[in-house]
Amino acid sequence: MTVDALGTAGNPLRAAVVGSGPSGFYAAEALLRSGRAVHVDMLERLPAPFGLVRYGVAPDHPKLKEPILVYDRIARSGSFAFFGNVTVGRDASVAELQATHHVVVFACGAETDRRLGIPGEALPGSHTATEFVGWYNGHPDYRDRQFDFSHEVAVIIGQGNVAADVCRVLAKSVDELKHTDIAQHALEALARSRVREIHVIGRRGPVQAKFTPQELKELGELADCDPVVNPGELALNAQSEAERADKMNRAGARNIEILRGFSTRRQRGGKRCYFRFRLSPVEISGGARAERVLLERNRLEGEAFKQVAVGIGEKIELECGLVFRSIGYRGVPIPGVSYDDKRGVIPNRDGRVLRDGEPAPGLYVTGWIKRGPSGIIGTNRADSVATVAALLEDLPRLAAEPKPGNTGLRALLSGRSVRVVEYGDWLAIDKAEIERGRPKGKPREKFTACEEMLAVITSQHERRTR
Ligand code: NAP
């Protein structure tokens, strides 16, 4: 029997996308716009879609959540099915997905954090940014975390945009947060916070800080928190001056300008956010919990744009009650797929997953689990377009026999009594969250437990069958 070419009406390409964050949706979009006959099934371990946009973007940055409107349009396309509440590697193996689908695209992001590798890192009161961000955004994995805001001083290690988010949420007043989609438990705990002083620590200098200028500037525009910078810490060595002056490094130059502005500000007497430079944490210590951070002063060594922090032996101690480590994310391995433990990514060449150094037929990767945790949400669009281009180039070489796609996947999951959340089910959860938020003047009040989300679907089904 002759088989129609893959990606034609007689033999549509059955694609499984693992993960429903930005890179997953942009991969789905690129596949659906490829001009081939394609059906996309998107698998997500939580009942709710949108990954980083729902659970990573700070609640006071609603504009950054607007891509959800695009993802919603993709999800409503006739050639797309959402399989929420399904964990790949537990409910369905990668080998099983390869049996039901021609291609599998991993778009599962970077779900865990890098480690500092210093003594005391795991003391109570020393948290990863991942935990805090997940907690205030109502992520089911982090809803039960406890943060002790009873001490006046908090320390944030790292100077990227996640550190900026953490700093802003700690520094903002309840009035600045109460009309956002921040989880209610977080709003209540932060309302009781006694944190007055936040130290944001960078191991390198001000030109090397990874904040984007807009995020840094925003930290100088808060209702009840003043930015504080010691002008002495803004001194630049010759290489940093060259970095600042480089026309391609607009962010570095702008950040210095903003920090210089902060250094001459008058304090208003409210909360304070200190930006500290050339300091590396060497130990977090305390009795039962984190009470201080020991920092070593650094100098920068190396040529411009390649400078590294080198300790000079001089130490300072910072008393505090809370530590947030915000030094970048890393991916989590998926059973049945190779994993580069050093980089925290799936090893790949142009998005083709590598197994023993060679492309594994039919397996692709995109987003943070492909390239590491860098760039803004839109960066993932170009990344997913590139991965899908590689996939389409491989199409003539893929085994072309028709695959069952979502029918096969549904049968497999139903045989295992997995409760699949479909996109229509998510829309019911979405509607219920928006309704819960309305009386509080919030865009939504998220359900923070998977069971709560599943209960909404159950009651909707019951209403329909009554
Ligand atoms: P990031 O931008 O890579 O920043 C990580 C920070 O941690 C850097 O300051 C880095 O310093 C520091 N660091 C790393 N290892 C360290 C160590 N061992 N000791 C001390 N410091 C260490 O990562 P991120 O803040 O997690 O953000 C991830 C991505 O999401 C970024 O692309 C970011 O722009 C994006 N994001 C964007 C937004 C937004 O657009 N509003 C919001 C949040 C996140 P070095 O430079 O010295 O390595």
Residues whose N, C-alpha, C, O or C-beta is under 5 A from the ligand:
A	BS01	NAP	L116 G158 Q159 G160 N161 V162 A163 R203 R204 Q208 K210 S326 I327 G328 Y329 P373 S374 G375 I376
